[in-house]
């Protein structure tokens, strides 16, 4: 290190909210995403990046620790909240991290980095933390501010590297995203009925991706303007898939197989990797690029280490989301995916926050009228779901043909069962235990009559009358 000048790279995480990776660098033909494509051309595009959960708070909790959210009890969506949308919880499901478990920005800050988060409202961690302890600068608004007037990296002292996060609204861009894409020209996956409501959701997401690509272009332009582009490693990734059913909150490919690109200082250009990467790998990889020791309690791995070995499998987990109680584990291997549905007594389409949407109401009406075909009913069957699912992703990327009961695939089924059992034992998956009574009561306080799952019955009498 040069005296008085820290030459370690800047590390910038660009978090895309609710973004499915329909970018042209990933082969999509509907839109062009030149700014994202340029990052891929100048770096590495990962095709098999899986998030540790299909919902933001659980995934973000694991990513910021380099550990599965299930290991530290951060697996239930929006748990561990003293208040919720202005309503005080009183006693709540407090989750204090085990001794020695530190958040990535805190590790960077202790190592001499300036740390910031533009969009700190999307910290969204399901455990106790002090925002002022981990960030030198934080701001609640989404999207890039232009790195001026103290925003983004603008406050970083000269000669000091930064670890930063910029939260892009992505699939939640709403009216920020102009209506550009014709609803008639978007592809409709076979697991959805081809109806106007579905086309509207898909086309709107493409509109959001165009807005997202513009945001990425602005960030790159500003880094170059400030002489930082060649000093920075950019991590571009999504927290989970877009909002429509079967994607966000679920563990099918559309929910957890997300875009991930690394580009910048010291990163080889124009590479494509097909090995399995998990979102918990971002933390140790970032620390290693900065020359910071990786804590031994991190479960992720540095994906650039000299002795790197591709994973045999990786895991993603689904637990309670909002008021909907669900428990699913996914085991992903290079060719197959295994899903274990612990809540096989209820359908995928049980009550959820999506119910008021026009597309949801249309789905339910079609289900009731018998207007969905066999492929669509894989997900929309109101009678429940299979205990186990096994898909050959190389031949069935839409995960339609469940092979779990096919004798020809019994060996693969047993192999994936063994992987799941191995992971549960190794990590101590806390989702194997029911949610605490105080956690369930906190959820009841937030959501009231929407909490219809039977798990709430044992604490419903504890809810104070209005």
Secondary structure, DSSP 8 states (H G I E B T S, - for coil): -BTTB--S-EEEEEEETT-----GGGT-SS---HHHHHHHHTEEEEEEEE-S-SSHHHHHHHHTTTS-TTTTT--STT-S-SEETTEE-SS-------TT---HHHHHHHTT-EEEEETGGG---SS---HHHH-SEEE---S---S-TT-GGGGS-TT--EEEEEEE-GGG-GGGS---S-TTSS---TTS---HHHHHHHHHHHHHHHHHHHHHHHHHHHHHHTT-GGGEEEEEEESS--SSTTTTTS-SHHHHEEEEEEEETT--SSEEE-S-EETTHHHHHHHHHTT----TT--S--TT-TT----S-EEEEE--BTTB---EEEEE-SSEEEEEES-TTS-TTSS-TTTTSHHHHHHHHHHHHT-S-TTTHHHH-TT---SEEEEETTT-TT--S--TT-GGGHHHHHHHHHHHHHHHHHHT-GGGS---HHHHHHHHHHHGGG--SGGGGGTGGGS---
